[in-house]
């Protein structure tokens, strides 16, 4: 099967930058008539995404953006992280004549829909592995911003929290309490967020034992499974850094069932500051609503063709001390 031409080929043939091509395709102002005509001819010559490109060149704006979550609907609707992101997206869209389309976990259908002129751009969050969706959207000229560092890298801009530094601070806190056998329940190994938080734990644990690691998905059930595995491996562990609060809920239940007191026997630190827990959870706070707002700002700026936009935005985290550690 012949590969369809991408935005790079359009830019080369038109003799303009990729950002200029994107601005033309999305009807942005402040593009010269000469550049606009060169892009139009290149699009037609290459037969580049005829539906999306033709509608854009005709001045069509959908006045809608998509929020694509690469997770099953059951998790999206129950995980407080996604609720916070959506609140932030809605807040940033206030005052804009732009609707939000929520889409979940059907890559083929999602890609076809998004590149057919139904939306002016897309936010894509919770990517796993080398998901081809970002490349598909980018190559079709649709403005797209990733929520979280894409594991595959590439030219798509992204917004993320400082997961590495947050994990370092969480682990250093456990070390400062005198904990010696510090485990971690890491996030999925096919997500950058999971790997970055694990890297932060390892950095803080330099010179110490770093084999007490179990990966789990971001669910209470995943946290419970990982906690049972860690206790079976090291019954005397005295601390655990859990890479998400929602996993920490399951871990706390297992510790309680095993008769391990928190924090007297096992200190626990989470990440997100997203869920209430018993005992109250020491955690790394990321501002999820700000994350959603920043994602949306970056995409709207891309759609409008603003120049000099940052390729990535890294939001700070902070350690919140409570009872569990």
TANORTA-V888446 format. One line per field, one symbol per residue. psi: psi as a letter, one per 20 degrees, with the letter a starting at -180 (. if undefined). Layout:
BEGIN
psi->???
END
This chain:
BEGIN
psi->pppqqahghggghikrrhhggggghjkqalpqhggghgggggghhilomhgggghghjjppilqqqopolqqhhhhiiphghggghggggghipiqmpqpopqpkngghgggghjjjhqirqporlqpblpigggggghjjppqppoqpphibaipqqprqmhghghghghhghhhijqhnorpoqapijphhghghghgghghjpirpkimppqrrmqhhghgghgggghhgnhjqjqpopjqhhhhghghgggghjjpppjggppppapgliqqrorppprpppnhhhghghggghghhghikqqkqqhqpoqqrqpopbhi.
END
